[in-house]
């Protein structure tokens, strides 16, 4: 432990920074071992399981640059495919604070990264852990009677919450409903069934053999699982989230399917200034990221659905609207997610 | 209301090695289309091979650097000093040329790797990367060989073109050229200061305050690293490390100077006037890039050490495709040039550099003492 601390101290010292300048010490140590970096959070895949035909479960060993996540949050995972880095947000299924991160990635049809990981992930592979985010978390004052609901690969953040609460040894009442297409496609089935003290119900929507619940979420499912829970945490397709919200109070939710943008019928026609690049364009109504790209700029971006914050830029002047939340930002000097933000008149962006 | 019409594109003629080369607007368009198609093909093919290539070069560079510096600590033994210095010098050459210059051109931006990002990369030389990106990527690559616009013609201190009016100051041309070679990293660092414009009174020193601060910050750290920190770490062997580092920097200075001067200054490389390049089409821009650049012949290792600037013509046509691809497409570029009668200037380093030295010496004297007609006198054909 002492030598590790000493090593880290030395590597982070101004003298080492000068000696390894201008590249920095990480650009040397990573050549010895790709995860040996002090500034870049990275992880090595130490185990790969394929629980279901359409998913892959990865166990990651993060390096010391990774500062952890809260149960329910997502990590922006970077994978290199054919020489190009691709970043996608994935919610870990492992408990908060555990040494290893567990990710279960469902294969999306036509999804570049999920397909790649399902087919090519292997132990020893190194991935980037770019940033952590998300408001879908457990309240610090844990509720007493909790219902978790998930659909498909939405199981991961909810399972992380469940595992976290159980690791805390709390004597709370917990029920868990998970929807999948079939028993074969239900991740973590064996583990959930073996979990004592948690009422687990499965709903299979296509091949219904072995299902505990029939059809979609509704009052009966709620009554079977847990009537009047103190808090409900749901993650899944928008239809599931809407159904749960319609029948329960105190719901916290996350949806992993890109929302359909309500693009304003008319472009503002305002003047967009990408100040750092010295580029000006006339607003055509699309998100700022797309307009910047059409103007030949290459700003950082990731999910393109407003959740990973890779594309966040400082709006220095003007009014913009967030297409997801509908929030209008008129204050000067605000950070905005340019992938889901459209101008409302003239706007200056530090890009 | 004022109506301005762009001047109609016109043919350009140049005399290269005694032969007249003419490019009409129609030819230029077809020429440009062929080169664009070639570029599109390479871009569609970019992938893991390119990422692997540059990472291997980076690994080699960092390994040479660390090993070289380690050997220099034992520099009291002459074989260690020689090997350590050579390794460090080669490491700096790789860092500046095949890695730094090319990464900063955006050749690897498509990888999405922050360590290969043109905007974030910083190199092991005195010149700050952000200033280089402006003076080189933008100014030099856009206005290549246009006298009065491309500040790489003489770097504001040398007379490298007949079109630069002679002044008695230029009698020292060979001396300045030699000093620039030896101190090349500082010459490059000061490039963005535009000292000739300060001297002429066009701008004042205070306009360049931020630029100067940037140069000072970077140069200070580079100097501290090579000439203070590493020597001090060697304790009693400090003088060996100091001398080794200085020699390695000198190796890089001389080598990069020779390669870079062979890019645009060998015999028969053409300069252009602002007038000639007004309302220039894309095809004509390609034409100017080929006539204004010269290649070097050599083996694979030579090309890597030159940062593939030995394919200067291909580099100037396509500055943002990975440089190791320039060798692969050079035959095709040459064939396209031949088809349009565009001369493709290439030769071994010794021959090309000899013509550069001759030019430096010749241009120290006023034009009337030399027999060649100034380039600006070339009359555009078809007028």
Contacts between the chains, C-beta under 8 A, distances in Angstrom:
chain1	res1	chain2	res2	distance
A	15	B	229	6.9
A	18	B	221	6.5
A	18	B	224	6.1
A	18	B	225	5.5
A	18	B	229	5.6
A	19	B	225	6.3
A	19	B	229	5.8
A	19	B	230	6.8
A	19	B	233	7.9
A	21	B	221	5.7
A	21	B	222	7.7
A	21	B	225	5.9
A	22	B	122	3.9
A	22	B	123	6.7
A	22	B	124	6.3
A	22	B	218	7.8
A	22	B	221	7.3
A	22	B	222	7.9
A	23	B	62	7.9
A	23	B	122	7.2
A	23	B	124	7.6
A	27	B	58	8.0
A	27	B	62	7.0
A	27	B	115	6.3
A	28	B	62	5.6
A	28	B	66	6.8
A	31	B	59	5.5
A	31	B	62	5.7
A	31	B	63	7.5
A	80	B	51	7.4
A	80	B	113	7.7
A	82	B	47	4.4
A	82	B	48	5.0
A	83	B	46	7.1
A	83	B	47	4.6
A	83	B	48	4.0
A	83	B	49	7.3
A	83	B	50	6.0
A	83	B	51	3.5
A	83	B	52	7.3
A	83	B	111	5.7
A	84	B	47	7.6
A	84	B	51	7.8
A	84	B	110	6.5
A	84	B	111	5.7
A	84	B	112	5.6
A	85	B	111	6.3
A	85	B	112	3.5
A	85	B	113	5.5
A	86	B	112	7.3
A	87	B	112	7.8
A	298	B	109	6.4
